[in-house]
Amino acid sequence: MPRKPRIEYPGACYHVMCRGNRREEIFRDDTDRRLFLHALSQICERTGWIVHSYVLMTNHYHLLIETPEANLSVGMRWFQGTYAQRYCKRHNLVGHVFQGRYKAPLIDPDEPEYFRMASDYIHLNPARAGFLKSERSVLSDYAWSSYPLFLQSRSKRPAWLEFARVASSVGLKGEEASSRRRYRIYLEGWAQECREKGRGSRSKEWEQVRRGWYLGGDFFRDKLLDLIDETLEGKKKTSFGGRIISEHNQKHAKELMEEIWKTLGLSGAELRGLRKTDIRKQGVAWLLKTRTSMTNKWIDGQLNMGSRTNIYKAVAAMEPPGTAEAKKVKKCLVNI
């Protein structure tokens, strides 16, 4: 099965995550974790990726990465494939290591709030998973995360790991010792809340990070939906996942409705108020059915057609147009 394309552009930021096949372990011991980080170091050197946060759990990992070039898919293919080969060789295994394809929601790079949400989610994974069992345990005790490295000076961190952007997202200046101290206070405070409240802590925010295909505002979403048009050129619409293409199609349909209103000289409310047999309303129903992938329910919501049967009747009235008036309306609409 061919790989589905992703939205990729220079400077894109992604929250990359992947689980083990059948939710099994992908790290059996610290040697495996070092193998993973070594492969991550290699792919960053090959691709120019910048890692802003990471955590390695038992059966999954999270990365917050920036791709200066549009090369996420190429890089991930090498990265996960290389680690899987080394893991299988070390443990004398065959078969898949990872569960399906990795997830990689895009993060709005221009809004610090969303960058902070993704980074916090990644760093607080050990706390949410209950790894801090002792009252004296602190989040920085968990070694397999970028967080304890952020508490050290720049010279002690890998070249591919950057703290400045994460620090800026919580209002701090990157490499200063005072910023590192304040970041420790900030994150340990949230870790303590996670320990006390469990998964309920910041649950609405975590849901945003976990579930969406992007993390950002409406302007960022619209930018991504416009990029899909370029990515889809010459490809089937099913190339993208359901939620992404659904939002893309809805944006396209709404833009088409605005053009229809201008062409007919009617507002949306006026169009909905027309009789269901009005040839203008029937013409619009026909155009939406033939130009978009929207459902009958959505079209009815725009036009107040009353039933699917009325939508089918509208299409039949326009293909071919049975009256001079229908021909005139179709000629007007077909040029939109």
Secondary structure, 3 states (H helix, E strand, C coil): CCCCCCCCCCCEEEEEEEEEHHHCCCCCCHHHHHHHHHHHHHHHHHHCCEEEEEEECCCEEEEEEEECCCCHHHHHHHHHHHHHHHHHHHHCCCCCCECCCCECCEECCCCHHHHHHHHHHHHCHHHHCCCCCCCCCCHHHCCCEHHHHHCCCHHHCCCCECCHHHHHHCCCCCCCHHHHHHHHHHHHHHHHHHHHHHHHCCHHHHHHHHHCCEECCHHHHHHHHHHHHHHHCCCCHHHCCHHHHHHHHHHHHHHHHHHHHHHHCCCHHHHHHCCCCCHHHHHHHHHHHHHCCCCHHHHHHHHCCCCHHHHHHHHHHHCCECCHHHHHHHHHHHCC
